[in-house]
Structures are given as C-alpha cells and as structure tokens.
C-alpha cells in the first residue's frame, strides 16, 4: 500500500486561507473607494481680510487721482483708463486689470525717464534741443531754469494747468496757448521738469522736483490768471520768502492774484471795447441798417472770436505773423482795404497760394480758403483786422452783402493774385480798375471750368501747405517734409500714401532720420477727385518726380476703393514702410 505524504498545512486549511485573503482584498478595495468619495468634515472659520486689504491699498497707491466709490470699487481718471487701454489693448485690459504697469503711475519708486516724457509730449513744439520755434513756440533752454531757481512753483503749475496769453521769453514776445498736461502722473511731471532744467543748462544747486511736490500743486487746481501771476513774480524774489507767504495763507494769495487778474482783464476789455467802438464809428448807413439789431461791441466780439478761432494760430494773436512762414496782417492789410477793397474778402473766401511780398519780405506759402465761414463772419473778421492794429479811419466797414457778392464770383488762386497786384496807390474810389480785374478774373474762371487733375491737385494742396509748406519741405521737428519723402513712400507702399490722406495718422514716425510725434488730420471730407489730384500733385512736384519709380497717377476710382476699406488711422499707421 502506497504511503501518503504528510504536509505542514492541510489542503483544507490552504483553501480556507485563500478564501480569507480574497475577502480581505475585496474589503480593502471597498474601503479605498469609500475614502476617495467621502468629503472631509470641518468647521467654517472667518476669513482674514487683512492681506486682501493690504493688496488693495498697494494697488491704490499706484493710481493717480483715484477715489473710492460707495459700492467699494475704485474710480480712476478717464485719461488714465484710456492710456491703459491704448498701451495694452482692450482685450488684455478686460482679461487682467494689472494697472500697476500703466505709464501713469505715481509710485515714487518707479523709474521714469524725463527725456522719454519730453520726447513724447514736449519736443514737437519746443524741439528736441529745447530751442523752440522763434515766434511760435518759446524755448525752454536758458529759460525754464530761471523759474526753477527763483519761482519754483511756476513750472509744475504751467505743465499741470497749461498757459495762455502774452509772455516774454528771452526778449521775444509769444502769444499762444500751451495745453494742460494733467493726464501725466506726478512722477512723470517731476521727471520731465528735472530733465528740462538739466538737459541744456547747469542745474547745480537746484533741488530736484519730487512727485509729492507736484501732487501738492496739482491739488490747488489753478486758473490761467493765477499761473500768469506766478510767472510775473520778479526773478530776484526769494524762493524761501515765496514759500513762507504761501504757507501762511495760500488761499488768500491765490484769491488776491485771481482778483487782480480779473480786474485787469475787465479794465482791458473796457479799453478795447472803447477803442473798437471808436474805430467802427465810421460805419455807413448801409452797414448800420444791415446790423440794426447788433451792437458795435457785439460785432467786434464776433470778429475777435472768428480771428482767434481761425487766423491767430498762423498770423498770431498780435497780427505780426511768423517771419518767413506766415506774413503779418498788422501794418499790411489796411492798405488793401483803402485801395483795393475786393482783395481782402477774395483772399479769405478763396485762399491764396504763390509768392507774395509783404513789407519787403518774400513769402511763398498757401492760405486755405475759408468759404465755410458765413458772409457775416468774414465781414466781421476783416473789420476786426483792419481796425485792431492799424488806423482804419475813413475806411467803410465791410458788410455781409458785400462779401456775398464776391463769393458768387468763385475766383481761383490766380484771380486773387491778380487782384492783389493792383497798385496799392490806386484811389479807393476808383472802382473801374477793380471791376475790370474782377470781370477778367471771372471770365478766366469760367473758361477753366473743366479741371484736370493737375489743376485740382494744385488747388487741393492748399489744405496741406500751411503745415508742409509750399515747397514741400515742411517745418523740421514740427511737420515732416513731403519733398522726397512722399516719393520714397510711393515706391515702397503706394497704398499707404493714399490711405494716410483719407484716414490721417497719429503717433511716432521717422522722416529723414528725424522723429515726429504729432497728428495729421483725416481729409476724408475731400472728394475722391481732390484726394487723387493732390497726391498726383505732390508726387509731380519738387524733387519727387526724379525719385518716384514707374509713377502711375492715382484715379478717383482708386481713392473710392481705398475709402471703402474703412480702415482706422491706427491700422493705416501699421502699414507704414
């Protein structure tokens, strides 16, 4: 009989252990599943908001002129908001409002380049050298530093709140307007002033301006008369004395300056009104009937307003113009009113282009047509000009009906120049010569009714030459040249050149190695024929024909197609070669 083997663990026990192991594994799996799906039970605690509040306060400190809303949000100036959107793009601003990267922060620890601020905001007028443009924009070099030494609050006040009125800089008179730069941060303004007073002059011993100092002046919210009063303080006046007086009673100081300036303005207005009334007292019965319901003072005020709004930027508030660029009206136009009466309304209505001589100096530019002004506005502004700086005694005031009669003649530039050429010594009552000249001019205009692009382009360029000049050379640092530059642009991107006229451009560009940062308006209101004509005129003038390759004249149909693209000025600027 065969022997059976003895095992330490019987087969029955082995089966039992296997079953128990399987049950244990299943139980362990079930336990793991239960633990994975169960929620931890805990108790809620109050949120510590101190960290959040610290972050909010830190963010607020980076904003300029913020204030708290009742709903707990923070409001910031619209200028700052637009800067942020412009800098970073609307979609990115919506996605993440990291305002700390805005260029208009006031964090005094943030490094700001005064030179960069100057180039972006000031150099287009005051020039990169700080020398300005004589007669138009005053120099900062050898000028601003004197105020920093002896009248410290003036520079920040002028930058923050702007300045308008007659000032004297280094012996030359300026009468224009500087805009307010409130949208710049306190940090940017302090940085740019520190740059201005040290870039061209020795600023040794002058304490640097700080953002906190700018913030104090910003809070005063000064008016133009207050700033002019600050400017008029004697250069020898002690900075310390000025600070003590202001600290003692700043509100009284500003109040006194405002009252003084106001009284001066009122007194000046009374004198001006008296002088104007005297000058216009020679009005004829016809003129009196035309303006029966309008006082002389009101006529004078309207003439002044029309002049300030349309003429002063070129001919200056004083009527003295800018030598070599814009001819004077003072001591000039009154002669035409005496001896060639129709010329002045004709020049205003239809513009003037070509070489003229004024008081022995040659000018070769263009004056735009002001047809959009009413007959009454043109009569008033001419009366203002001939009586404001010169003796208009014995000159019959212009009236609206007289302007309307000249408007109907629809004269060309050549016709207006012919009127100008009539001898200034002719008798004011000798209307025969004038009428004959007008008759000839009218016949010439009718005969030339069928305009080709050359004639249309030459006429349309009248809208451009005030900035880019009649010779296409522009004004360096202010308005870029079209001579040579336009041909180069045509060679590299013919579409871009046409689109800039339609949409305008704004932003930094470089022309002939020089930076410009201004704005060219859109000329979309010009017809397709005018835009095509002026482009062809520019490309066919000066040195451009020798540079433009394979020149093909623009057509009105092309301009219409460009117009229908509906591009923005930003999109057009991105096309610039």
C-alpha positions in Angstrom: 0.0 0.0 0.0 1.4 3.3 -1.0 2.4 5.8 1.7 0.7 9.2 1.8 2.8 12.4 2.3 2.2 14.5 5.3 2.0 18.4 4.8 2.5 21.0 7.4 -0.7 22.8 6.2 -3.5 20.7 5.0 -5.3 21.3 1.7 -8.4 22.2 3.6 -6.6 24.9 5.6 -5.0 26.2 2.4 -8.4 26.6 0.7 -9.6 28.5 3.8 -6.7 30.9 3.8 -7.1 31.6 0.1 -10.8 32.5 0.7 -10.0 34.7 3.6 -7.3 36.6 1.6 -9.7 37.2 -1.3 -12.3 38.6 1.2 -9.7 40.8 2.7 -8.6 42.2 -0.6 -12.2 43.0 -1.6 -12.8 44.7 1.8 -9.6 46.8 1.3 -10.7 47.8 -2.2 -14.2 48.8 -0.9 -12.5 50.9 1.9 -10.3 52.7 -0.6 -13.3 53.6 -2.8 -15.2 54.9 0.3 -12.3 57.1 1.4 -11.9 58.5 -2.1 -15.6 59.5 -2.4 -16.1 60.8 1.2 -16.0 64.6 1.9 -13.9 65.8 4.8 -15.9 67.3 7.5 -14.6 70.5 9.1 -15.9 73.7 10.5 -16.0 77.1 8.8 -13.8 79.9 10.1 -13.9 83.7 9.5 -11.7 84.9 6.5 -8.8 87.1 7.5 -9.2 90.1 5.0 -6.1 91.9 6.2 -3.9 90.6 3.4 -6.6 91.4 0.8 -6.9 95.0 2.2 -3.1 95.4 2.1 -3.1 94.3 -1.6 -5.9 96.8 -2.4 -4.1 99.6 -0.7 -0.9 98.8 -2.5 -2.8 98.9 -5.8 -4.4 102.2 -4.9 -1.1 103.8 -4.2 -0.1 103.1 -7.8 -3.1 105.0 -9.2 -3.3 108.7 -10.0 -6.2 110.8 -8.5 -8.3 107.8 -7.7 -11.3 107.9 -5.4 -13.5 105.4 -3.6 -17.0 104.7 -4.8 -19.8 104.0 -2.4 -20.0 100.4 -3.7 -16.4 99.7 -2.7 -14.9 100.0 -6.1 -12.1 102.4 -7.0 -12.6 105.1 -9.8 -9.7 106.3 -11.9 -9.5 109.3 -14.3 -10.7 108.6 -17.8 -7.3 109.8 -19.2 -5.5 107.1 -17.2 -8.0 104.5 -18.2 -7.6 105.3 -21.9 -3.8 105.3 -21.5 -4.1 101.8 -20.1 -6.3 100.6 -22.9 -4.1 102.2 -25.6 -0.9 100.8 -24.1 -2.1 97.2 -23.5 -5.1 96.7 -25.7 -8.7 96.4 -24.8 -8.9 92.6 -24.6 -5.9 92.4 -22.3 -7.3 95.0 -20.0 -10.5 93.1 -19.8 -8.7 89.8 -19.1 -6.4 91.2 -16.4 -6.6 94.6 -14.8 -2.9 94.9 -13.8 -3.0 98.6 -13.5 0.5 98.7 -12.0 2.1 98.6 -15.4 0.4 101.8 -16.6 2.7 104.5 -17.6 0.8 107.0 -15.5 1.6 105.6 -12.0 2.6 107.8 -9.2 4.8 105.4 -7.3 7.8 107.4 -6.4 10.0 104.3 -6.5 9.2 103.7 -10.2 11.9 104.9 -12.5 10.6 107.4 -15.1 12.8 108.8 -17.9 12.2 112.5 -18.1 13.8 112.5 -21.5 11.3 110.0 -22.8 8.4 112.0 -21.4 9.8 115.1 -23.0 10.3 113.5 -26.4 6.7 112.1 -26.4 4.9 115.2 -25.2 7.0 118.4 -25.5 9.6 118.1 -28.3 7.1 118.5 -31.2 6.7 122.2 -30.2 9.7 123.1 -28.0 12.0 120.9 -30.2 14.4 118.2 -29.1 17.1 120.9 -28.4 14.8 122.9 -26.2 15.3 125.9 -28.6 11.6 126.1 -29.6 10.4 127.7 -32.9 11.0 131.5 -32.8 7.7 133.4 -32.8 5.6 130.3 -32.4 6.8 128.1 -29.5 9.1 129.6 -26.9 12.5 128.0 -25.9 12.9 126.1 -22.7 16.7 126.1 -22.9 18.2 129.1 -21.0 14.6 129.9 -19.8 13.0 127.3 -17.7 15.9 127.1 -15.3 15.4 130.7 -14.2 11.9 129.8 -12.9 13.2 126.7 -11.2 15.8 128.9 -9.3 13.6 131.9 -8.4 9.9 130.9 -8.7 9.8 127.2 -8.1 6.0 126.6 -8.3 5.7 128.1 -11.7 7.0 125.2 -13.9 4.8 122.5 -12.3 1.8 124.8 -12.5 2.3 125.6 -16.1 2.7 121.9 -17.0 -0.3 120.8 -14.9 -2.8 123.5 -15.9 -1.5 124.9 -19.2 -0.8 128.6 -20.1 -2.5 131.1 -22.4 -1.7 134.7 -23.1 1.2 137.0 -23.9 4.5 136.2 -22.4 8.1 137.4 -22.9 10.9 134.8 -23.3 14.5 136.0 -23.7 13.3 139.3 -25.1 10.8 137.9 -27.6 7.0 138.1 -27.2 4.9 135.0 -27.6 1.1 134.9 -27.6 -0.2 131.4 -27.9 -1.5 128.6 -25.8 0.1 125.6 -24.1 -2.3 122.7 -23.2 -2.7 121.3 -19.7 -0.9 118.0 -19.1 -2.9 116.9 -16.1 -3.1 113.4 -17.5 0.6 112.9 -16.8 1.4 111.4 -13.4 3.1 113.4 -10.6 6.1 111.1 -11.2 6.2 111.9 -15.0 5.9 115.6 -14.5 8.6 115.8 -11.8 10.9 113.7 -14.1 10.3 115.8 -17.2 10.9 119.1 -15.3 14.1 117.8 -13.9 15.1 116.8 -17.4 14.3 120.2 -18.9 16.2 122.2 -16.2 19.3 120.0 -16.5 19.4 119.0 -20.2 20.7 122.2 -21.6 21.6 124.3 -18.5 23.7 124.0 -15.4 21.2 123.0 -12.7 23.8 122.8 -9.9 22.3 123.8 -6.6 18.7 123.4 -7.7 16.8 120.8 -5.7 15.1 118.2 -7.9 11.4 118.2 -8.1 9.6 115.3 -6.5 6.2 113.6 -7.2 5.0 114.7 -3.7 5.8 118.3 -4.6 3.8 118.0 -7.9 0.9 116.4 -6.0 0.6 119.4 -3.7 0.5 121.9 -6.6 -2.0 119.6 -8.5 -4.4 119.9 -5.6 -4.6 123.7 -6.0 -6.3 123.5 -9.4 -5.0 126.9 -10.5 -6.6 129.1 -13.2 -4.7 130.7 -16.1 -4.6 134.1 -14.4 -3.1 132.5 -11.3 -0.3 130.9 -13.4 0.4 134.2 -15.3 0.6 135.9 -11.9 3.1 133.2 -10.7 5.2 133.8 -13.9 5.2 137.6 -13.3 7.0 137.3 -10.0 10.4 139.0 -10.0 13.2 136.7 -10.7 15.1 138.2 -7.8 12.3 137.2 -5.3 13.5 134.7 -2.8 12.2 131.2 -3.0 12.1 131.0 0.8 10.0 134.1 1.1 7.6 132.9 -1.5 7.2 129.6 0.3 6.6 131.3 3.7 3.9 133.6 2.2 2.2 130.7 0.5 2.4 128.5 3.6 0.9 131.3 5.8 -2.1 131.9 3.7 -2.1 130.1 0.3 -5.8 130.7 -0.3 -5.5 134.4 0.2 -2.5 134.6 -2.1 -4.5 132.8 -4.9 -7.6 134.8 -4.2 -5.7 138.1 -4.4 -4.0 137.1 -7.6 -7.3 136.0 -9.2 -9.0 139.2 -8.2 -6.1 141.3 -9.6 -6.0 139.4 -12.8 -9.8 139.6 -13.2 -9.8 143.4 -12.6 -7.0 143.8 -15.2 -9.0 141.7 -17.7 -12.2 143.8 -17.1 -10.3 147.1 -17.4 -8.5 145.9 -20.6 -11.9 144.7 -22.0 -13.4 148.2 -21.3 -10.5 149.9 -23.0 -10.6 147.6 -26.0 -14.3 147.9 -26.4 -14.0 151.7 -26.3 -11.2 151.7 -28.9 -13.2 149.3 -31.1 -16.3 151.4 -30.9 -14.4 154.5 -31.9 -12.8 152.6 -34.9 -16.1 151.3 -36.1 -18.0 154.6 -35.6 -17.5 155.5 -39.2 -19.9 152.8 -40.4 -22.1 153.8 -43.3 -25.9 153.9 -43.2 -26.0 150.7 -45.2 -23.9 148.9 -42.7 -26.0 150.3 -39.9 -29.2 149.0 -41.5 -27.6 145.6 -42.0 -26.7 145.2 -38.4 -29.6 147.2 -36.9 -30.1 144.7 -34.2 -26.4 144.2 -33.4 -24.3 146.5 -31.3 -20.8 147.6 -32.3 -19.4 145.8 -29.3 -21.0 142.5 -30.4 -19.6 142.9 -33.9 -16.2 143.5 -32.5 -16.5 140.4 -30.2 -17.6 138.2 -33.1 -14.7 139.5 -35.3 -12.3 138.7 -32.4 -13.8 135.3 -31.9 -13.5 134.4 -35.6 -9.9 135.6 -35.7 -8.9 133.7 -32.6 -10.5 130.5 -33.9 -9.3 130.6 -37.4 -6.4 133.0 -38.0 -4.4 133.5 -34.9 -2.6 130.1 -35.0 -0.7 131.3 -38.1 -0.9 135.1 -38.1 -0.5 135.2 -34.2 -2.8 137.0 -31.7 -0.8 140.2 -32.3 -1.2 140.1 -36.1 2.5 140.0 -36.6 2.7 136.6 -38.1 5.8 134.4 -38.1 8.7 135.9 -40.2 9.4 133.7 -43.2 6.4 131.4 -42.6 3.2 133.4 -42.1 3.0 137.0 -43.2 1.9 139.8 -40.8 -1.5 141.4 -41.1 -0.7 144.3 -38.8 0.6 147.2 -40.9 -0.3 145.4 -44.1 -3.9 144.6 -44.9 -5.3 148.1 -44.1 -3.7 149.3 -47.3 -5.7 146.9 -49.4 -8.9 147.9 -47.6 -8.1 151.5 -48.6 -7.0 151.0 -52.2 -8.2 147.6 -53.4 -11.3 146.8 -51.4 -12.3 143.5 -53.0 -8.9 141.8 -52.4 -9.3 141.0 -48.7 -12.7 139.3 -48.9 -11.5 137.4 -52.0 -8.3 136.2 -50.2 -10.4 135.0 -47.2 -13.1 133.3 -49.3 -10.9 131.6 -52.0 -7.5 131.4 -50.3 -4.1 132.4 -51.7 -1.2 130.5 -53.0 2.1 131.6 -54.5 4.9 134.1 -54.0 3.9 137.4 -52.4 5.9 140.3 -50.9 4.9 141.7 -47.5 6.7 144.7 -46.1 9.8 143.8 -48.2 9.9 140.1 -47.2 9.0 137.3 -49.6 6.6 134.6 -48.6 5.8 131.6 -50.7 3.1 129.5 -49.0 -0.6 129.0 -49.1 -3.5 130.3 -47.2 -6.6 128.0 -47.1 -10.0 129.0 -48.4 -12.4 129.9 -45.6 -15.6 129.5 -47.6 -17.3 127.7 -44.8 -17.4 130.9 -42.8 -20.6 132.9 -43.2 -20.7 136.2 -45.0 -21.3 138.0 -41.7 -18.3 136.2 -40.0 -16.0 137.2 -42.9 -17.1 140.8 -42.8 -16.6 140.9 -39.0 -13.2 139.4 -39.0 -11.9 141.7 -41.8 -13.3 144.7 -39.9 -11.5 143.4 -36.8 -8.2 143.0 -38.6 -8.2 146.5 -40.2 -9.1 148.3 -37.0 -7.3 146.3 -34.4 -3.7 147.2 -35.1 -3.9 150.0 -37.7 -5.7 153.3 -38.2 -8.9 152.4 -40.1 -10.3 155.9 -40.0 -12.2 156.7 -43.2 -12.5 153.0 -44.3 -16.1 151.9 -44.7 -16.7 148.7 -42.7 -17.3 145.6 -44.7 -20.9 144.2 -44.7 -22.3 140.7 -45.3 -23.9 141.7 -48.6 -20.6 142.9 -50.0 -18.9 139.5 -49.1 -21.9 137.6 -50.6 -21.4 139.4 -53.9 -17.7 138.5 -54.1 -18.5 134.9 -53.0 -20.7 134.4 -56.1 -17.7 135.1 -58.4 -15.9 131.8 -57.3 -12.4 133.1 -58.1 -9.3 131.0 -58.5 -5.9 131.5 -56.9 -4.6 133.3 -60.0 -7.6 135.6 -59.9 -6.9 136.5 -56.3 -3.2 137.2 -57.1 -4.3 139.4 -59.9 -6.4 141.4 -57.6 -3.5 141.7 -55.2 -1.2 143.0 -57.9 -3.4 146.1 -58.4 -1.3 149.1 -57.4 -1.6 149.9 -53.7 -1.6 153.5 -54.6 -4.8 153.3 -56.6 -7.6 155.5 -55.4 -10.0 153.9 -53.0 -12.9 155.3 -55.1 -11.5 154.1 -58.4 -13.8 151.1 -58.8 -13.3 150.9 -62.5 -9.9 149.2 -62.3 -11.1 146.8 -59.7 -14.3 145.9 -61.5 -12.4 145.3 -64.7 -10.0 143.0 -62.9 -12.9 141.1 -61.4 -14.6 140.8 -64.7 -11.4 139.4 -66.3 -10.9 137.0 -63.4 -14.5 135.7 -63.7 -14.1 135.1 -67.4 -10.8 133.2 -66.7 -12.6 131.1 -64.1 -15.5 130.2 -66.4 -13.1 129.3 -69.2 -11.2 127.0 -66.9 -14.3 125.2 -65.7 -13.1 121.8 -67.0 -10.5 120.9 -64.4 -7.9 118.2 -65.0 -6.1 116.5 -62.1 -3.2 119.0 -62.3 -5.4 121.9 -61.6 -7.5 120.1 -59.0 -4.3 118.9 -57.2 -2.7 122.3 -57.1 -5.9 123.7 -55.6 -6.3 120.8 -53.1 -2.7 121.2 -51.9 -3.9 124.5 -50.4 -5.1 122.3 -47.5 -1.6 120.9 -46.9 0.9 123.7 -47.4 0.2 125.6 -44.2 2.0 122.7 -42.4 4.1 121.0 -45.1 4.8 124.4 -46.8 4.5 125.4 -50.4 8.0 124.0 -51.2 7.1 120.6 -49.6 9.9 120.9 -47.1 7.7 121.1 -44.0 9.0 122.6 -40.7 11.7 120.4 -39.2 10.7 118.9 -35.9 7.1 120.0 -36.3 5.7 119.0 -39.7 7.6 116.4 -41.9 8.6 117.1 -45.5 6.7 115.7 -48.4 9.5 116.6 -50.8 11.5 113.3 -51.5 9.7 111.6 -48.6 6.4 111.2 -50.4 8.2 109.7 -53.4 10.0 107.2 -51.2 6.7 106.2 -49.6 5.1 105.8 -53.0 8.0 103.5 -54.1 7.6 101.2 -51.0 3.9 101.3 -50.4 1.7 103.1 -52.8 -1.5 102.2 -50.9 -0.2 103.6 -47.6 0.4 107.0 -49.1 -3.2 107.3 -50.3 -4.7 105.9 -47.1 -2.9 108.5 -44.9 -4.7 111.3 -46.6 -8.1 109.6 -46.1 -7.7 108.5 -42.5 -4.9 110.7 -41.1 -2.2 109.3 -38.9 -1.3 109.9 -35.3 1.8 108.7 -33.5 5.6 108.5 -33.7 7.2 108.4 -37.2 10.6 109.0 -38.5 11.3 111.1 -41.6 14.8 111.6 -43.0 16.3 110.4 -39.7 14.2 112.9 -37.6 11.5 111.8 -35.2 8.0 113.3 -35.3 5.2 112.6 -32.9 2.2 114.6 -33.8 -1.1 114.1 -35.7 -2.2 114.6 -39.2 -6.0 115.1 -39.6 -8.1 112.9 -41.8 -9.1 114.6 -45.1 -12.0 112.2 -45.8 -14.2 115.3 -46.4 -12.3 116.0 -49.7 -13.7 114.4 -52.8 -12.2 111.4 -54.5 -11.1 113.7 -57.3 -9.4 116.1 -54.9 -7.5 113.4 -53.0 -6.3 111.8 -56.2 -5.4 115.2 -57.6 -3.4 116.3 -54.5 -1.5 113.0 -54.4 -0.6 113.3 -58.0 0.4 117.0 -57.5 2.7 116.1 -54.6 4.4 113.3 -56.5 4.8 115.5 -59.6 6.3 118.4 -57.7 9.8 119.4 -56.3 12.3 116.5 -56.3 9.7 113.8 -56.2 9.4 113.1 -60.0 13.1 112.1 -60.1 12.6 109.7 -57.2 9.2 108.1 -57.8 9.6 104.9 -59.8 7.1 103.9 -62.5 4.7 106.7 -61.4 1.1 105.9 -62.2 -1.3 108.7 -61.4 -4.0 107.9 -58.7 -7.5 107.9 -60.0 -10.8 108.9 -58.2 -11.9 105.2 -58.6 -8.8 104.1 -56.7 -9.5 106.6 -53.9 -13.1 105.4 -53.7 -11.9 101.8 -53.3 -9.4 102.8 -50.5 -12.2 104.8 -48.8 -14.5 101.8 -48.8 -11.9 99.7 -46.9 -13.0 101.6 -43.8 -9.5 101.4 -42.2 -8.7 103.2 -39.0 -5.7 105.6 -38.7 -4.0 103.0 -36.4 -4.4 100.3 -39.0 -3.0 102.6 -41.7 0.0 103.6 -39.5 0.8 99.9 -39.1 1.2 99.7 -42.9 3.9 102.4 -42.9 7.1 101.1 -44.5 
